[in-house]
Amino acid sequence: MSMADALSALSAVKGLGRIPHGAQVLASVPNLKCLMTLAIKLETAPDASNEALKCIANTLLLSEPARTTLLSQDIDGGNICIELLQKSATPENTFLSSRILFLCTASPHQSASFIQSIVETKRTHFPGNGTIIDVIALKLDDLIASMQAGIKMSRDAMTDLLKLTFNLLIHYPKLVPSELQYPALAGSPDDQKVMGDFWNSRLDGILPSLVRAFQTIPLSSPNPLTSPLTHIIHSLITIPVDSSSRAIWFGTLPHSRPTTPQLNSAEPTTSSLTGSSHDDQSTPKEHIERAISSVIPAGRRSFHHSPLPDSSSTADCASRAYELLDMTLAHFLPGDIDSDDPAVRDLCKIDGDTSLDEIVCPLVLLITRLCLGDDDAKTRIRQWLVPEDLDRTHPLEKRADLLGRCLRLLASVYHSRLKDSMGEMLYAMCDSNATTLAGYFGYGNVAGFLFHKGVVSAPPVSATSGAPPITASGLPINPITGTVEHPSENIDMTDEEKEHEAEKLFVLFDRLEKTGALPPSQNPYRKAFQEGKMG
């Protein structure tokens, strides 16, 4: 059979495998083994070899039992795909191998032993006898260059490689003895562990490549938070921030205020295995939601520092994350628009059937972890958001900048998860101190968040909170509004005008009492009558 015939035959098989019944047939041990053998033997004919891999990927997408079958000793498809990933010379090769491995590692219950094996096994054919973590790190660096060069399918390849990475980062620490990052979680069952709670040093080697990708891949426009950047953020959230990894996270050179990077037009994705959805278990939404509700500081460990390019000395994840948040919210919340305006939800739907919660929460969570893990990063982010020379003559929540957008989100009704995670981010950058938080942003803007934290009244003003009591020009700051406090002006009113205003207040309180919105005991007019203060 010629290579052309092989390609035609495999294309026909791929077409049959697009439907569930066809996938069930291909999911048998003999058929999967045959397809895997063809993928190897047809390596000299990349198109035919890739068709065989597409048949396998489609089968795994439509048949979960096939994933376990592929990993069985009869086929050993997982390790074969790692070798194919290691040898991949094009983004399409990398994409197909990564997609198969991603599907095979999606469920730790089905692939626990495989995940543990590939993370711990050194691969003799890989330079330096590295593990799967080293293979992924090398391929990430290759794909950064491919994306920058605009090579076809490089964006899709990195996306699926990062999905595989995320699976390993969240599942492996739960499968082996790992370092607890938060003492209060001691004794927690595995199904209650939130990503970032536990870490294992065998995964350390992935951080430098993830940071390089975070810093350097071309950004889409007008919304920069698209794949694969979103998947990079998902993976970074799982990795602790501490002193031993500080140089990787934040670089070694002095830091400056972030500047908005150039946006590139979104590169169209061209990958399509069969026309089937790529969304099957493709986003770590549940893990992100659990992490948002349990933001915790990272522990300490020693990271293996892999050789970094010269640009690493200037890489600063705090600056990059702040830039991305500023750009993203400026796109979805232009000007001083209210966060609950229907136009905001309509804009999210243009980017897909999604919400502002799903788009922005992971980035906000990453910034929160940076603040909790590094004091310098926390201080810098806070100074960028609320600089000493901030104009406090107008309401902070009305500003048409990142600060105003963050504060308006704290009052959001429609974006409840983002509202909570934004509050946690601001709380973390204010030393996790209610008084400091109220001092920087005004108690009125953060009262709702603090109420859910158990702070039911304005925290006392403290000279040690770090929040400025006066502006840079020496004007006092109102602790409720966070704006400049102006001396109250005396309003001259005639007795008749005063009586008229009193009548309006009486009617208002009477209506509130009758509707049940105000208890009778809290009606100031009723109190005054009962105490004989009104004639």
Phi, psi and omega in degrees: 000133180283165178297324178296320178294320179298317180297316180296318181296316181291327176296322177293318178297319179300319179298320179291329182282358180283344179256150184306318182295320177294321179295325178297323178292316181289344185283357180287158181302311181300318183289317178295321179295321178297315180295321179292321177297319179295321180300326180281312185290337182262022182299332179286347175240082189307321182298316180292317179299318179294326177297320178297318179293325177295322177299318180294314182298318178299318180298316180293328180293321184266344183226103180297320178302333180296335180292318177292321179300317182296329182275352183295161180297334180297331183244318183056039184295332180297310180292326177297318180293327176296320177295321177294321177296317180298322184268357186301135183249350180227157177303326180294319176301313181297318180300311185293316179297318181295320182296317179297315181292324177299313180295324181288338182252009184296323181247117180293337180290329181270336189230024184303311183294325179292316179300313181297320182296312186288333177286329186261340184275126176278134184263113188296334181274358180263139180306127181079011180053049182280170178263187178301329179298319179290323178298313180298316181301317180295317181292326176299316178297320177299318184286333174301313179296321180295319179294319180295331179273355179073027181289137183304136175072003180294324179294317179293321180297316179295322180302311182285329174296323179287329174296318175298315180302314181299317179304314182293320184290328181269332185270319187300314180300339179274344185267341184228163175302123184227164184281125178286128183268350185214108186306328183295345182269001181304132179087001179290136176294157184303323185286355177252001180285131179261145182302137185096346178291322184233150180215149178232134186296343178295344181264358187303324189294349183278338187299312182303317181290323177296319179294319178299318178295317180301323185277331196239347182292148178298140181265145177279165182222143006272349179261112182286341185273075175232169178290147005272000182301320180299323180287329173297315180297318178303317181290319181297327180299330184282346188262128181295152176249121180206183185295326183289334180253009187301318182296330179285316183291319192238001180077183185239354181265160177303146184261151178234172180296139182299147173237148183291121181285165178288140177259141174256153175298145182299128178284124181295138177278142185240356184281136173202109182294308186218357190095355177286159181294143174263010187271357182296109179056028187270346179238139182275045187302314184295320180293322179296316181298319180292323181292323180299324181277000181215057180288126186225154176287154181273159177270202182236142176200173181254116180273144174279118182272113177275158180303131181246149174292166183302330183295345182295333182293337179257354182293130179222105183294331178296314180295316181296315181296320179296316178302313183297319178296317179299313181295317184293312181291330176295328178286312185276337180234065185296146179061223179248032181300144177291139184296338180265007177298134180305332180298331179293315180293324177296322180294323178295322182291335177297325179278008184125167181284076185220182183230165177297328176304308184292326183286314193260332186306315180301320179294318178297321178295321177298315179297321178299316180293324176297319179294319181288332185266344184214120183295322181294317178298319179300314181295318182294315180298319179295320180292328176292321184282317180231076181294162182298328182267022180302135176286108182253022179277346179237158181305129182297323184286351179263358184293147179263047178222187184300319180301311180299320181293320178298316182290324178293328178293334178294340179255011185288145175259320185280332184251065189294320181291319178293323176303313181292315182291327176294319176300318179295323179296312179296322179297317180294320182286350176254034176063023182054041184235123184297321180295317179296317179301312180294327180293322181281320189248354183087131184300325181300327181281336185244007184301317180298316179297314181294328177301317178289344175273356180095004178263103189265355177218167182300126179294149182296144177291132183230136179289341183264003183289337181093342179285141184286127177280341180225161177283174179298335179269003175093006180277140180292145180258129178290122184292343181273316184264338184078006180253173180298134182269116179265142177298139182291143180262141177285129180256119179279123179225145175283164178300323180295320179293321179297318180296321180295318179294322180295321179296320179297319179294320179300314180298319181297311181294325178296318178294318179299321180292318182292329180276355180086359180287337181230119178298144180306325182292343182260000179283113184297329179291318178297320178298316182297320178297314183295329181270003177071024181272353180236131182279000000 
